[in-house]
Amino acid sequence: MPQPEISPYWRRTRRLTGSLLLVWYVLTFGVVFFARELNEFNWLGFPLGFYFAAQGVFFCYLGIVVYYNRRMQSLDAVHTVPSGQGGE
């Protein structure tokens, strides 16, 4: 049975979500994986690995959420999705 064709809206939404999840994954596990190397450098008196784990990654997550929100609003506007409909 052939698969139904995915609309351009959902194709872009899936691509955006996948790329932002990849950024999230690299940030989350990259800091942990390279913590010893990052701790060789200091930032505001704290080891850089500690600073990223405690402060920096949180702000990166917040940036991901803000970027996703703005990008989805523009995708909704391009594909003329009424507010609150979510592309359905």
N, C-alpha and C positions, 0 to 999 in steps of 0.2 A: 504494500500500500504506500503510495507516494506521500511524502511529508508536505504539509501545507507551507506555502511560501511565507516567510516572516516579513512583516511590514518594515519599511525603512526606519520608522520610529523605534520599534523594538530592537532592531539591529543596532542602531546607534546607542540606545539605552543599555543594551547588554555589553557593547564594546566599552562604553564609559564606565559601567560598574566593574567590569573585569579589570580594566586598567587601574582604576582607583584601588581595587582590592590588591592588585599587585604592588602598588606603592605602599599600601598599609602593611602588607606582608614583609616587604623589604625593610621598612622602618622598624617594625616590631622585632623581627628576628635578626636584622642586621646590627642593631644596637647591642643586643644580647651576645651575638656571635663575636663581635669585635670590641667587646667591653674592655678587655685587658689592654688592647692597643689604644683605644680611645682614652683610657685612664692615664696614659703617659702625658697627656696634655691637660692643662688646667684652664678653666673658664670661670672667672669671678671667684677664684679661690677654691673651686670644687673640681674634682677630676671630671674630665669631659664626658666619660661614660656615665657617671652618676648624674651629671647635669642633664644629659639627653634623656636618660631613663626617667628622671623625676620631673623635668620641665619641658624640654624640647620636643619630645615625641607627642606629648599632650597637645601642644600648639599645632604640630603637624596634623594630628587627627582632626582638630578643630578646622584647620584649613581645608582638609579633604571634604568635610561635611559642607562647609560654606561653598566650595567650588562645585560640589555635586548639586547643591541646591540651585545655584545660579545657572549651571549648565542645563539642568533639567527644565528650568523655567524657560530658557531660550529654546530648547528642543520642543517644548509644549507650544510655544508661540509659533515656531516655524511650521509645525505640523497641525496647527490650529486645534489644539486640544483645549476644551473649556476648562476653566479653573476647577480643580477638585475631581476631574474625571480620570486622570492618570493614564491617558492613552488608550482606554478601552472603548 
